[in-house]
Amino acid sequence: MSYGSLGIDILQSSTTGTPTQFQDGSGNQIGTLCRAWARFSISGSTVTINAQFNISSITRTGTGAYTISFANAMPDANYTWAGFSQASGGSQIISGNNTPTLPTASILYVETFNANVALVDPTTCGIAVFR
């Protein structure tokens, strides 16, 4: 079966706080759009959110450690995320929190490491959350 194209300006969920869903031909949900994202920079202990969606705050809790709070909570803690970090002196790796603190529906804990697996503060980070 051949399908045509669709040109629209706005795609809106009919329920407040619920993301638009993508469904297969049988009506089964197969995905949603990104539920939260941010690009932020760090200078000393100051975090600046440069652009964001559904992020209420990002707090530096120590060298290379950040608490990201969602403006609207996820349905549960079973989300996934991807991210990057960059430093002026070399590349860094962004990773999940290496402590026993698990993410919640409202908060994601993120740490950034260098190649020697030492916690470091990058100059720029980005994060995207999907559920």
Secondary structure, DSSP 8 states (H G I E B T S, - for coil): --------S----SSTT---EEE-TTS-EEEE--SEEEEEEEETTEEEEEEEESEEEEEEEETTEEEEEESS--SSS--EEEEEEEETTEEEEEEE-SSS----SSEEEEEEE-TTS-B---SEEEEEEE-
